[in-house]
Amino acid sequence: MSGGESKESASIGAVARTVFWSFFGVRRRAHHEGETVRVKPVHVIVAGVIGAAVFVTVLVVLARLIVGSAAG
């Protein structure tokens, strides 16, 4: 960065919020533009992988609960 610009990193909550709403494809333009400046790509990738793992785990647990209750 040149000219003495400082790029403040986004908080964990801001990154999580960005990834959460990106899963649904819904973002307000003002939020997108404001957070795009602060969010680092590495943080988005890590949060996306964690979010996807949590999502898949929840789906697997729900499927097992539903199949287990239907069989029993």
C-alpha positions as CSV (number, residue, x, y, z in Angstrom):
1,M,0.0,0.0,0.0
2,S,1.4,3.3,-0.9
3,G,0.7,6.8,0.3
4,G,0.5,6.0,3.9
5,E,-2.8,4.1,3.5
6,S,-3.6,1.7,6.3
7,K,-6.0,-1.2,5.8
8,E,-7.7,-2.2,9.0
9,S,-8.6,-5.9,9.1
10,A,-12.2,-6.9,9.6
11,S,-13.3,-8.6,12.8
12,I,-14.1,-12.3,13.0
13,G,-17.7,-11.4,13.2
14,A,-17.6,-9.3,10.1
15,V,-15.9,-12.1,8.1
16,A,-18.4,-14.6,9.4
17,R,-21.3,-12.4,8.5
18,T,-19.9,-11.8,5.0
19,V,-19.5,-15.5,4.4
20,F,-22.9,-16.4,5.9
21,W,-24.7,-14.0,3.6
22,S,-22.6,-15.0,0.7
23,F,-23.9,-18.6,1.1
24,F,-27.4,-17.2,0.4
25,G,-26.3,-14.8,-2.3
26,V,-27.9,-11.9,-0.4
27,R,-25.8,-8.8,0.4
28,R,-26.6,-5.1,0.7
29,R,-24.5,-3.1,-1.7
30,A,-23.3,-0.7,1.1
31,H,-22.2,-3.6,3.3
32,H,-20.5,-5.3,0.4
33,E,-18.5,-2.3,-0.5
34,G,-17.6,-1.4,3.0
35,E,-16.5,-4.9,4.1
36,T,-14.7,-5.7,0.8
37,V,-12.1,-3.1,1.6
38,R,-11.4,-4.6,5.1
39,V,-11.8,-8.4,4.5
40,K,-8.7,-10.3,3.5
41,P,-9.2,-13.1,1.0
42,V,-7.4,-15.6,3.2
43,H,-9.9,-14.9,6.0
44,V,-12.9,-15.4,3.6
45,I,-11.5,-18.7,2.4
46,V,-10.9,-20.1,5.9
47,A,-14.3,-18.9,7.1
48,G,-15.9,-20.4,3.9
49,V,-14.3,-23.8,4.5
50,I,-15.4,-23.7,8.2
51,G,-18.9,-22.6,7.2
52,A,-19.2,-25.3,4.6
53,A,-18.0,-28.0,7.1
54,V,-20.5,-26.8,9.7
55,F,-23.3,-26.8,7.1
56,V,-22.5,-30.3,5.9
57,T,-22.3,-31.6,9.5
58,V,-25.7,-30.1,10.3
59,L,-27.2,-31.8,7.2
60,V,-25.7,-35.2,8.1
61,V,-26.9,-35.0,11.7
62,L,-30.4,-34.0,10.6
63,A,-30.5,-36.8,8.0
64,R,-29.5,-39.3,10.6
65,L,-32.1,-38.0,13.1
66,I,-34.8,-38.2,10.5
67,V,-33.9,-41.7,9.2
68,G,-33.4,-42.9,12.8
69,S,-36.8,-41.7,13.9
70,A,-38.5,-43.1,10.8
71,A,-36.9,-46.6,11.2
72,G,-37.7,-46.8,14.9
